[in-house]
Amino acid sequence: MVQITERIRDWEEELKNYDQLLIGQTAIYKSLMLLRRNNSDFASDSLFRAAYCYFYDIKTYMSEPENNKWLENYFTLMTKYTKPDAPPVEENEIEAVIKTINGNGKRNLSFASKLLHTVNPSLPIWDGNLKEALKDHLNEKNDLTNYLKLKTVLEDELVKNQTKINDFDERYKVGNKLKSLDFILWALGKIDKKNKRI
């Protein structure tokens, strides 16, 4: 089995058929982060909420009336952590954010990680495609321990593959090395899932 480090080094070859998808996804991400920088109240900004929910595939939750309170709390929490006087969300607060978002247990680590990444772009996103690409490094649990392990794996890969990640970042103008690596792994996981179905 090819190790993830080698796959990242060969991202240009493996992802050549995903160029248009990556152009679109990176453009939406950059727009979303620009909206984030120019915002101070995510709970009341319908443009940001719609773009965020579309990009992170939370749109099904927007259409279900019983989720309105959950979404309101989600974006209120995001607002809390992005106020100018708010302390940065670091490792010691991650668990509290996850528990707050999960609330009644219906929500998952993926939604929490997306909020965490939005308020602190040095924190990774927990995603099904990324988990697929890193299946040899992570277990199936959606918990804090596995999330912190993901963070360590990504930090290691950022060091091992700095040149290739820089190439990706330069090509797609992401402006964030961790998110560039995330996009590479997201697309590789998408390919792996597709190959499983064949």
PyMOL CGO cylinders between C-alpha atoms (Angstrom):
from pymol import cmd
from pymol.cgo import CYLINDER

trace = [
    CYLINDER, 0.00, 0.00, 0.00, 1.27, 3.44, -0.94, 0.3, 1, 1, 1, 1, 1, 1,
    CYLINDER, 1.27, 3.44, -0.94, 1.93, 5.61, 2.08, 0.3, 1, 1, 1, 1, 1, 1,
    CYLINDER, 1.93, 5.61, 2.08, 0.16, 8.94, 2.36, 0.3, 1, 1, 1, 1, 1, 1,
    CYLINDER, 0.16, 8.94, 2.36, 3.45, 10.86, 2.20, 0.3, 1, 1, 1, 1, 1, 1,
    CYLINDER, 3.45, 10.86, 2.20, 4.15, 9.45, -1.29, 0.3, 1, 1, 1, 1, 1, 1,
    CYLINDER, 4.15, 9.45, -1.29, 0.60, 10.18, -2.42, 0.3, 1, 1, 1, 1, 1, 1,
    CYLINDER, 0.60, 10.18, -2.42, 0.93, 13.81, -1.31, 0.3, 1, 1, 1, 1, 1, 1,
    CYLINDER, 0.93, 13.81, -1.31, 4.22, 14.07, -3.20, 0.3, 1, 1, 1, 1, 1, 1,
    CYLINDER, 4.22, 14.07, -3.20, 2.42, 12.81, -6.33, 0.3, 1, 1, 1, 1, 1, 1,
    CYLINDER, 2.42, 12.81, -6.33, -0.67, 15.00, -5.88, 0.3, 1, 1, 1, 1, 1, 1,
    CYLINDER, -0.67, 15.00, -5.88, -0.31, 16.63, -9.31, 0.3, 1, 1, 1, 1, 1, 1,
    CYLINDER, -0.31, 16.63, -9.31, -0.57, 13.27, -11.07, 0.3, 1, 1, 1, 1, 1, 1,
    CYLINDER, -0.57, 13.27, -11.07, -3.26, 11.79, -8.81, 0.3, 1, 1, 1, 1, 1, 1,
    CYLINDER, -3.26, 11.79, -8.81, -5.46, 14.88, -8.89, 0.3, 1, 1, 1, 1, 1, 1,
    CYLINDER, -5.46, 14.88, -8.89, -5.07, 15.92, -12.54, 0.3, 1, 1, 1, 1, 1, 1,
    CYLINDER, -5.07, 15.92, -12.54, -8.73, 15.07, -13.25, 0.3, 1, 1, 1, 1, 1, 1,
    CYLINDER, -8.73, 15.07, -13.25, -9.86, 17.11, -10.23, 0.3, 1, 1, 1, 1, 1, 1,
    CYLINDER, -9.86, 17.11, -10.23, -8.35, 20.44, -11.29, 0.3, 1, 1, 1, 1, 1, 1,
    CYLINDER, -8.35, 20.44, -11.29, -11.66, 22.19, -12.05, 0.3, 1, 1, 1, 1, 1, 1,
    CYLINDER, -11.66, 22.19, -12.05, -13.23, 20.90, -8.86, 0.3, 1, 1, 1, 1, 1, 1,
    CYLINDER, -13.23, 20.90, -8.86, -10.26, 22.13, -6.83, 0.3, 1, 1, 1, 1, 1, 1,
    CYLINDER, -10.26, 22.13, -6.83, -10.33, 25.53, -8.56, 0.3, 1, 1, 1, 1, 1, 1,
    CYLINDER, -10.33, 25.53, -8.56, -13.99, 25.90, -7.58, 0.3, 1, 1, 1, 1, 1, 1,
    CYLINDER, -13.99, 25.90, -7.58, -13.59, 24.61, -4.04, 0.3, 1, 1, 1, 1, 1, 1,
    CYLINDER, -13.59, 24.61, -4.04, -10.53, 26.75, -3.29, 0.3, 1, 1, 1, 1, 1, 1,
    CYLINDER, -10.53, 26.75, -3.29, -12.27, 29.86, -4.69, 0.3, 1, 1, 1, 1, 1, 1,
    CYLINDER, -12.27, 29.86, -4.69, -15.32, 29.29, -2.47, 0.3, 1, 1, 1, 1, 1, 1,
    CYLINDER, -15.32, 29.29, -2.47, -13.08, 28.69, 0.55, 0.3, 1, 1, 1, 1, 1, 1,
    CYLINDER, -13.08, 28.69, 0.55, -11.14, 31.91, -0.05, 0.3, 1, 1, 1, 1, 1, 1,
    CYLINDER, -11.14, 31.91, -0.05, -14.38, 33.88, -0.44, 0.3, 1, 1, 1, 1, 1, 1,
    CYLINDER, -14.38, 33.88, -0.44, -15.73, 32.35, 2.75, 0.3, 1, 1, 1, 1, 1, 1,
    CYLINDER, -15.73, 32.35, 2.75, -12.60, 33.24, 4.70, 0.3, 1, 1, 1, 1, 1, 1,
    CYLINDER, -12.60, 33.24, 4.70, -12.76, 36.78, 3.32, 0.3, 1, 1, 1, 1, 1, 1,
    CYLINDER, -12.76, 36.78, 3.32, -16.36, 37.06, 4.52, 0.3, 1, 1, 1, 1, 1, 1,
    CYLINDER, -16.36, 37.06, 4.52, -15.18, 35.68, 7.87, 0.3, 1, 1, 1, 1, 1, 1,
    CYLINDER, -15.18, 35.68, 7.87, -12.47, 38.35, 8.23, 0.3, 1, 1, 1, 1, 1, 1,
    CYLINDER, -12.47, 38.35, 8.23, -14.96, 41.11, 7.47, 0.3, 1, 1, 1, 1, 1, 1,
    CYLINDER, -14.96, 41.11, 7.47, -17.58, 39.85, 9.89, 0.3, 1, 1, 1, 1, 1, 1,
    CYLINDER, -17.58, 39.85, 9.89, -18.29, 40.29, 13.55, 0.3, 1, 1, 1, 1, 1, 1,
    CYLINDER, -18.29, 40.29, 13.55, -21.70, 38.65, 13.93, 0.3, 1, 1, 1, 1, 1, 1,
    CYLINDER, -21.70, 38.65, 13.93, -22.11, 35.33, 12.15, 0.3, 1, 1, 1, 1, 1, 1,
    CYLINDER, -22.11, 35.33, 12.15, -25.40, 34.62, 13.88, 0.3, 1, 1, 1, 1, 1, 1,
    CYLINDER, -25.40, 34.62, 13.88, -27.17, 37.43, 12.01, 0.3, 1, 1, 1, 1, 1, 1,
    CYLINDER, -27.17, 37.43, 12.01, -25.23, 37.48, 8.72, 0.3, 1, 1, 1, 1, 1, 1,
    CYLINDER, -25.23, 37.48, 8.72, -27.42, 35.48, 6.32, 0.3, 1, 1, 1, 1, 1, 1,
    CYLINDER, -27.42, 35.48, 6.32, -24.91, 35.73, 3.42, 0.3, 1, 1, 1, 1, 1, 1,
    CYLINDER, -24.91, 35.73, 3.42, -22.10, 34.26, 5.49, 0.3, 1, 1, 1, 1, 1, 1,
    CYLINDER, -22.10, 34.26, 5.49, -24.38, 31.57, 6.95, 0.3, 1, 1, 1, 1, 1, 1,
    CYLINDER, -24.38, 31.57, 6.95, -25.64, 30.53, 3.51, 0.3, 1, 1, 1, 1, 1, 1,
    CYLINDER, -25.64, 30.53, 3.51, -22.13, 30.43, 1.99, 0.3, 1, 1, 1, 1, 1, 1,
    CYLINDER, -22.13, 30.43, 1.99, -20.74, 28.56, 4.99, 0.3, 1, 1, 1, 1, 1, 1,
    CYLINDER, -20.74, 28.56, 4.99, -23.54, 25.99, 5.04, 0.3, 1, 1, 1, 1, 1, 1,
    CYLINDER, -23.54, 25.99, 5.04, -23.25, 25.46, 1.29, 0.3, 1, 1, 1, 1, 1, 1,
    CYLINDER, -23.25, 25.46, 1.29, -19.47, 25.05, 1.31, 0.3, 1, 1, 1, 1, 1, 1,
    CYLINDER, -19.47, 25.05, 1.31, -19.40, 22.74, 4.32, 0.3, 1, 1, 1, 1, 1, 1,
    CYLINDER, -19.40, 22.74, 4.32, -22.47, 20.81, 3.20, 0.3, 1, 1, 1, 1, 1, 1,
    CYLINDER, -22.47, 20.81, 3.20, -24.59, 21.85, 6.16, 0.3, 1, 1, 1, 1, 1, 1,
    CYLINDER, -24.59, 21.85, 6.16, -27.36, 23.01, 3.81, 0.3, 1, 1, 1, 1, 1, 1,
    CYLINDER, -27.36, 23.01, 3.81, -29.65, 20.11, 4.70, 0.3, 1, 1, 1, 1, 1, 1,
    CYLINDER, -29.65, 20.11, 4.70, -29.65, 21.38, 8.28, 0.3, 1, 1, 1, 1, 1, 1,
    CYLINDER, -29.65, 21.38, 8.28, -30.69, 24.83, 7.09, 0.3, 1, 1, 1, 1, 1, 1,
    CYLINDER, -30.69, 24.83, 7.09, -33.81, 23.46, 5.43, 0.3, 1, 1, 1, 1, 1, 1,
    CYLINDER, -33.81, 23.46, 5.43, -35.11, 21.57, 8.47, 0.3, 1, 1, 1, 1, 1, 1,
    CYLINDER, -35.11, 21.57, 8.47, -37.02, 23.87, 10.89, 0.3, 1, 1, 1, 1, 1, 1,
    CYLINDER, -37.02, 23.87, 10.89, -36.09, 21.75, 13.93, 0.3, 1, 1, 1, 1, 1, 1,
    CYLINDER, -36.09, 21.75, 13.93, -32.44, 22.67, 13.31, 0.3, 1, 1, 1, 1, 1, 1,
    CYLINDER, -32.44, 22.67, 13.31, -32.94, 26.44, 13.45, 0.3, 1, 1, 1, 1, 1, 1,
    CYLINDER, -32.94, 26.44, 13.45, -32.02, 26.65, 17.14, 0.3, 1, 1, 1, 1, 1, 1,
    CYLINDER, -32.02, 26.65, 17.14, -28.96, 24.45, 16.64, 0.3, 1, 1, 1, 1, 1, 1,
    CYLINDER, -28.96, 24.45, 16.64, -27.77, 26.62, 13.72, 0.3, 1, 1, 1, 1, 1, 1,
    CYLINDER, -27.77, 26.62, 13.72, -28.38, 29.79, 15.71, 0.3, 1, 1, 1, 1, 1, 1,
    CYLINDER, -28.38, 29.79, 15.71, -26.30, 28.41, 18.61, 0.3, 1, 1, 1, 1, 1, 1,
    CYLINDER, -26.30, 28.41, 18.61, -23.61, 27.22, 16.19, 0.3, 1, 1, 1, 1, 1, 1,
    CYLINDER, -23.61, 27.22, 16.19, -23.12, 30.65, 14.62, 0.3, 1, 1, 1, 1, 1, 1,
    CYLINDER, -23.12, 30.65, 14.62, -23.44, 32.41, 17.97, 0.3, 1, 1, 1, 1, 1, 1,
    CYLINDER, -23.44, 32.41, 17.97, -20.57, 30.25, 19.25, 0.3, 1, 1, 1, 1, 1, 1,
    CYLINDER, -20.57, 30.25, 19.25, -18.55, 31.11, 16.14, 0.3, 1, 1, 1, 1, 1, 1,
    CYLINDER, -18.55, 31.11, 16.14, -19.20, 34.81, 16.81, 0.3, 1, 1, 1, 1, 1, 1,
    CYLINDER, -19.20, 34.81, 16.81, -18.08, 34.39, 20.42, 0.3, 1, 1, 1, 1, 1, 1,
    CYLINDER, -18.08, 34.39, 20.42, -14.72, 32.94, 19.38, 0.3, 1, 1, 1, 1, 1, 1,
    CYLINDER, -14.72, 32.94, 19.38, -14.02, 35.51, 16.66, 0.3, 1, 1, 1, 1, 1, 1,
    CYLINDER, -14.02, 35.51, 16.66, -14.64, 38.72, 18.62, 0.3, 1, 1, 1, 1, 1, 1,
    CYLINDER, -14.64, 38.72, 18.62, -11.54, 40.92, 18.74, 0.3, 1, 1, 1, 1, 1, 1,
    CYLINDER, -11.54, 40.92, 18.74, -11.14, 40.38, 22.50, 0.3, 1, 1, 1, 1, 1, 1,
    CYLINDER, -11.14, 40.38, 22.50, -11.77, 36.61, 22.39, 0.3, 1, 1, 1, 1, 1, 1,
    CYLINDER, -11.77, 36.61, 22.39, -8.86, 34.35, 23.28, 0.3, 1, 1, 1, 1, 1, 1,
    CYLINDER, -8.86, 34.35, 23.28, -7.79, 32.10, 20.41, 0.3, 1, 1, 1, 1, 1, 1,
    CYLINDER, -7.79, 32.10, 20.41, -9.26, 28.60, 20.39, 0.3, 1, 1, 1, 1, 1, 1,
    CYLINDER, -9.26, 28.60, 20.39, -6.36, 26.37, 21.31, 0.3, 1, 1, 1, 1, 1, 1,
    CYLINDER, -6.36, 26.37, 21.31, -6.10, 22.66, 22.14, 0.3, 1, 1, 1, 1, 1, 1,
    CYLINDER, -6.10, 22.66, 22.14, -7.34, 23.09, 25.70, 0.3, 1, 1, 1, 1, 1, 1,
    CYLINDER, -7.34, 23.09, 25.70, -10.66, 24.55, 24.45, 0.3, 1, 1, 1, 1, 1, 1,
    CYLINDER, -10.66, 24.55, 24.45, -11.31, 22.16, 21.57, 0.3, 1, 1, 1, 1, 1, 1,
    CYLINDER, -11.31, 22.16, 21.57, -13.13, 19.62, 23.72, 0.3, 1, 1, 1, 1, 1, 1,
    CYLINDER, -13.13, 19.62, 23.72, -15.47, 22.29, 25.11, 0.3, 1, 1, 1, 1, 1, 1,
    CYLINDER, -15.47, 22.29, 25.11, -16.33, 23.48, 21.60, 0.3, 1, 1, 1, 1, 1, 1,
    CYLINDER, -16.33, 23.48, 21.60, -16.99, 19.92, 20.43, 0.3, 1, 1, 1, 1, 1, 1,
    CYLINDER, -16.99, 19.92, 20.43, -19.25, 19.20, 23.42, 0.3, 1, 1, 1, 1, 1, 1,
    CYLINDER, -19.25, 19.20, 23.42, -21.12, 22.47, 22.95, 0.3, 1, 1, 1, 1, 1, 1,
    CYLINDER, -21.12, 22.47, 22.95, -21.76, 21.77, 19.27, 0.3, 1, 1, 1, 1, 1, 1,
    CYLINDER, -21.76, 21.77, 19.27, -22.67, 18.15, 19.77, 0.3, 1, 1, 1, 1, 1, 1,
    CYLINDER, -22.67, 18.15, 19.77, -25.20, 19.14, 22.41, 0.3, 1, 1, 1, 1, 1, 1,
    CYLINDER, -25.20, 19.14, 22.41, -27.77, 16.38, 22.28, 0.3, 1, 1, 1, 1, 1, 1,
    CYLINDER, -27.77, 16.38, 22.28, -25.36, 14.06, 20.50, 0.3, 1, 1, 1, 1, 1, 1,
    CYLINDER, -25.36, 14.06, 20.50, -26.99, 14.40, 17.09, 0.3, 1, 1, 1, 1, 1, 1,
    CYLINDER, -26.99, 14.40, 17.09, -24.23, 16.55, 15.62, 0.3, 1, 1, 1, 1, 1, 1,
    CYLINDER, -24.23, 16.55, 15.62, -20.73, 15.31, 14.94, 0.3, 1, 1, 1, 1, 1, 1,
    CYLINDER, -20.73, 15.31, 14.94, -17.07, 16.16, 15.06, 0.3, 1, 1, 1, 1, 1, 1,
    CYLINDER, -17.07, 16.16, 15.06, -17.11, 17.25, 11.43, 0.3, 1, 1, 1, 1, 1, 1,
    CYLINDER, -17.11, 17.25, 11.43, -19.34, 20.26, 12.17, 0.3, 1, 1, 1, 1, 1, 1,
    CYLINDER, -19.34, 20.26, 12.17, -17.30, 21.15, 15.25, 0.3, 1, 1, 1, 1, 1, 1,
    CYLINDER, -17.30, 21.15, 15.25, -14.01, 20.96, 13.34, 0.3, 1, 1, 1, 1, 1, 1,
    CYLINDER, -14.01, 20.96, 13.34, -15.34, 23.25, 10.61, 0.3, 1, 1, 1, 1, 1, 1,
    CYLINDER, -15.34, 23.25, 10.61, -16.21, 25.88, 13.19, 0.3, 1, 1, 1, 1, 1, 1,
    CYLINDER, -16.21, 25.88, 13.19, -12.83, 25.39, 14.87, 0.3, 1, 1, 1, 1, 1, 1,
    CYLINDER, -12.83, 25.39, 14.87, -10.99, 25.83, 11.55, 0.3, 1, 1, 1, 1, 1, 1,
    CYLINDER, -10.99, 25.83, 11.55, -13.01, 28.94, 10.74, 0.3, 1, 1, 1, 1, 1, 1,
    CYLINDER, -13.01, 28.94, 10.74, -12.10, 30.64, 14.01, 0.3, 1, 1, 1, 1, 1, 1,
    CYLINDER, -12.10, 30.64, 14.01, -8.53, 29.26, 14.05, 0.3, 1, 1, 1, 1, 1, 1,
    CYLINDER, -8.53, 29.26, 14.05, -7.27, 28.25, 10.58, 0.3, 1, 1, 1, 1, 1, 1,
    CYLINDER, -7.27, 28.25, 10.58, -4.35, 26.35, 12.13, 0.3, 1, 1, 1, 1, 1, 1,
    CYLINDER, -4.35, 26.35, 12.13, -6.83, 23.71, 13.36, 0.3, 1, 1, 1, 1, 1, 1,
    CYLINDER, -6.83, 23.71, 13.36, -7.77, 20.93, 10.91, 0.3, 1, 1, 1, 1, 1, 1,
    CYLINDER, -7.77, 20.93, 10.91, -11.14, 19.91, 9.53, 0.3, 1, 1, 1, 1, 1, 1,
    CYLINDER, -11.14, 19.91, 9.53, -12.49, 16.43, 10.30, 0.3, 1, 1, 1, 1, 1, 1,
    CYLINDER, -12.49, 16.43, 10.30, -14.07, 15.19, 7.09, 0.3, 1, 1, 1, 1, 1, 1,
    CYLINDER, -14.07, 15.19, 7.09, -15.15, 11.82, 5.64, 0.3, 1, 1, 1, 1, 1, 1,
    CYLINDER, -15.15, 11.82, 5.64, -12.93, 12.17, 2.57, 0.3, 1, 1, 1, 1, 1, 1,
    CYLINDER, -12.93, 12.17, 2.57, -9.94, 13.17, 4.66, 0.3, 1, 1, 1, 1, 1, 1,
    CYLINDER, -9.94, 13.17, 4.66, -10.58, 10.22, 7.00, 0.3, 1, 1, 1, 1, 1, 1,
    CYLINDER, -10.58, 10.22, 7.00, -10.67, 7.92, 3.97, 0.3, 1, 1, 1, 1, 1, 1,
    CYLINDER, -10.67, 7.92, 3.97, -7.31, 9.20, 2.72, 0.3, 1, 1, 1, 1, 1, 1,
    CYLINDER, -7.31, 9.20, 2.72, -5.80, 8.79, 6.19, 0.3, 1, 1, 1, 1, 1, 1,
    CYLINDER, -5.80, 8.79, 6.19, -7.52, 5.51, 7.12, 0.3, 1, 1, 1, 1, 1, 1,
    CYLINDER, -7.52, 5.51, 7.12, -4.17, 3.89, 7.93, 0.3, 1, 1, 1, 1, 1, 1,
    CYLINDER, -4.17, 3.89, 7.93, -3.44, 6.64, 10.47, 0.3, 1, 1, 1, 1, 1, 1,
    CYLINDER, -3.44, 6.64, 10.47, -6.82, 7.17, 12.14, 0.3, 1, 1, 1, 1, 1, 1,
    CYLINDER, -6.82, 7.17, 12.14, -9.52, 4.98, 13.61, 0.3, 1, 1, 1, 1, 1, 1,
    CYLINDER, -9.52, 4.98, 13.61, -13.24, 5.35, 12.90, 0.3, 1, 1, 1, 1, 1, 1,
    CYLINDER, -13.24, 5.35, 12.90, -14.11, 7.16, 16.13, 0.3, 1, 1, 1, 1, 1, 1,
    CYLINDER, -14.11, 7.16, 16.13, -15.33, 10.74, 15.90, 0.3, 1, 1, 1, 1, 1, 1,
    CYLINDER, -15.33, 10.74, 15.90, -13.76, 11.85, 19.15, 0.3, 1, 1, 1, 1, 1, 1,
    CYLINDER, -13.76, 11.85, 19.15, -11.31, 14.36, 20.55, 0.3, 1, 1, 1, 1, 1, 1,
    CYLINDER, -11.31, 14.36, 20.55, -8.44, 11.83, 20.74, 0.3, 1, 1, 1, 1, 1, 1,
    CYLINDER, -8.44, 11.83, 20.74, -8.74, 11.02, 17.05, 0.3, 1, 1, 1, 1, 1, 1,
    CYLINDER, -8.74, 11.02, 17.05, -9.10, 14.70, 16.17, 0.3, 1, 1, 1, 1, 1, 1,
    CYLINDER, -9.10, 14.70, 16.17, -5.87, 15.53, 18.01, 0.3, 1, 1, 1, 1, 1, 1,
    CYLINDER, -5.87, 15.53, 18.01, -4.19, 12.58, 16.27, 0.3, 1, 1, 1, 1, 1, 1,
    CYLINDER, -4.19, 12.58, 16.27, -5.36, 14.03, 12.93, 0.3, 1, 1, 1, 1, 1, 1,
    CYLINDER, -5.36, 14.03, 12.93, -3.80, 17.35, 13.91, 0.3, 1, 1, 1, 1, 1, 1,
    CYLINDER, -3.80, 17.35, 13.91, -0.47, 15.62, 14.63, 0.3, 1, 1, 1, 1, 1, 1,
    CYLINDER, -0.47, 15.62, 14.63, -0.53, 13.59, 11.39, 0.3, 1, 1, 1, 1, 1, 1,
    CYLINDER, -0.53, 13.59, 11.39, -1.21, 16.74, 9.36, 0.3, 1, 1, 1, 1, 1, 1,
    CYLINDER, -1.21, 16.74, 9.36, 1.52, 18.70, 11.14, 0.3, 1, 1, 1, 1, 1, 1,
    CYLINDER, 1.52, 18.70, 11.14, 3.98, 15.87, 10.34, 0.3, 1, 1, 1, 1, 1, 1,
    CYLINDER, 3.98, 15.87, 10.34, 2.90, 15.81, 6.69, 0.3, 1, 1, 1, 1, 1, 1,
    CYLINDER, 2.90, 15.81, 6.69, 3.26, 19.59, 6.44, 0.3, 1, 1, 1, 1, 1, 1,
    CYLINDER, 3.26, 19.59, 6.44, 6.92, 19.19, 7.38, 0.3, 1, 1, 1, 1, 1, 1,
    CYLINDER, 6.92, 19.19, 7.38, 7.56, 16.13, 5.17, 0.3, 1, 1, 1, 1, 1, 1,
    CYLINDER, 7.56, 16.13, 5.17, 5.87, 17.56, 2.10, 0.3, 1, 1, 1, 1, 1, 1,
    CYLINDER, 5.87, 17.56, 2.10, 6.49, 21.27, 2.45, 0.3, 1, 1, 1, 1, 1, 1,
    CYLINDER, 6.49, 21.27, 2.45, 7.58, 21.78, -1.18, 0.3, 1, 1, 1, 1, 1, 1,
    CYLINDER, 7.58, 21.78, -1.18, 4.63, 19.91, -2.70, 0.3, 1, 1, 1, 1, 1, 1,
    CYLINDER, 4.63, 19.91, -2.70, 2.14, 21.63, -0.42, 0.3, 1, 1, 1, 1, 1, 1,
    CYLINDER, 2.14, 21.63, -0.42, 3.69, 24.99, -1.34, 0.3, 1, 1, 1, 1, 1, 1,
    CYLINDER, 3.69, 24.99, -1.34, 3.26, 24.04, -5.02, 0.3, 1, 1, 1, 1, 1, 1,
    CYLINDER, 3.26, 24.04, -5.02, -0.43, 23.31, -4.42, 0.3, 1, 1, 1, 1, 1, 1,
    CYLINDER, -0.43, 23.31, -4.42, -0.87, 26.51, -2.43, 0.3, 1, 1, 1, 1, 1, 1,
    CYLINDER, -0.87, 26.51, -2.43, 0.78, 28.54, -5.18, 0.3, 1, 1, 1, 1, 1, 1,
    CYLINDER, 0.78, 28.54, -5.18, -1.30, 26.91, -7.93, 0.3, 1, 1, 1, 1, 1, 1,
    CYLINDER, -1.30, 26.91, -7.93, -4.67, 27.33, -6.20, 0.3, 1, 1, 1, 1, 1, 1,
    CYLINDER, -4.67, 27.33, -6.20, -3.82, 30.45, -4.14, 0.3, 1, 1, 1, 1, 1, 1,
    CYLINDER, -3.82, 30.45, -4.14, -5.28, 29.04, -0.92, 0.3, 1, 1, 1, 1, 1, 1,
    CYLINDER, -5.28, 29.04, -0.92, -3.05, 31.12, 1.37, 0.3, 1, 1, 1, 1, 1, 1,
    CYLINDER, -3.05, 31.12, 1.37, -3.02, 28.52, 4.13, 0.3, 1, 1, 1, 1, 1, 1,
    CYLINDER, -3.02, 28.52, 4.13, -0.66, 25.52, 4.06, 0.3, 1, 1, 1, 1, 1, 1,
    CYLINDER, -0.66, 25.52, 4.06, -2.82, 23.40, 6.37, 0.3, 1, 1, 1, 1, 1, 1,
    CYLINDER, -2.82, 23.40, 6.37, -5.90, 24.02, 4.22, 0.3, 1, 1, 1, 1, 1, 1,
    CYLINDER, -5.90, 24.02, 4.22, -3.86, 23.25, 1.07, 0.3, 1, 1, 1, 1, 1, 1,
    CYLINDER, -3.86, 23.25, 1.07, -2.91, 19.89, 2.59, 0.3, 1, 1, 1, 1, 1, 1,
    CYLINDER, -2.91, 19.89, 2.59, -6.54, 19.42, 3.62, 0.3, 1, 1, 1, 1, 1, 1,
    CYLINDER, -6.54, 19.42, 3.62, -7.66, 20.01, 0.00, 0.3, 1, 1, 1, 1, 1, 1,
    CYLINDER, -7.66, 20.01, 0.00, -5.10, 17.46, -1.28, 0.3, 1, 1, 1, 1, 1, 1,
    CYLINDER, -5.10, 17.46, -1.28, -6.24, 14.83, 1.22, 0.3, 1, 1, 1, 1, 1, 1,
    CYLINDER, -6.24, 14.83, 1.22, -9.92, 15.65, 0.66, 0.3, 1, 1, 1, 1, 1, 1,
    CYLINDER, -9.92, 15.65, 0.66, -9.53, 15.01, -3.07, 0.3, 1, 1, 1, 1, 1, 1,
    CYLINDER, -9.53, 15.01, -3.07, -7.43, 11.85, -2.52, 0.3, 1, 1, 1, 1, 1, 1,
    CYLINDER, -7.43, 11.85, -2.52, -10.13, 10.54, -0.16, 0.3, 1, 1, 1, 1, 1, 1,
    CYLINDER, -10.13, 10.54, -0.16, -12.77, 11.35, -2.78, 0.3, 1, 1, 1, 1, 1, 1,
    CYLINDER, -12.77, 11.35, -2.78, -10.80, 9.25, -5.30, 0.3, 1, 1, 1, 1, 1, 1,
    CYLINDER, -10.80, 9.25, -5.30, -10.45, 6.41, -2.77, 0.3, 1, 1, 1, 1, 1, 1,
    CYLINDER, -10.45, 6.41, -2.77, -14.18, 6.40, -2.06, 0.3, 1, 1, 1, 1, 1, 1,
    CYLINDER, -14.18, 6.40, -2.06, -14.95, 6.38, -5.78, 0.3, 1, 1, 1, 1, 1, 1,
    CYLINDER, -14.95, 6.38, -5.78, -12.55, 3.47, -6.35, 0.3, 1, 1, 1, 1, 1, 1,
    CYLINDER, -12.55, 3.47, -6.35, -14.25, 1.48, -3.56, 0.3, 1, 1, 1, 1, 1, 1,
    CYLINDER, -14.25, 1.48, -3.56, -17.56, 1.76, -5.40, 0.3, 1, 1, 1, 1, 1, 1,
    CYLINDER, -17.56, 1.76, -5.40, -16.10, 0.46, -8.67, 0.3, 1, 1, 1, 1, 1, 1,
]
cmd.load_cgo(trace, "trace")
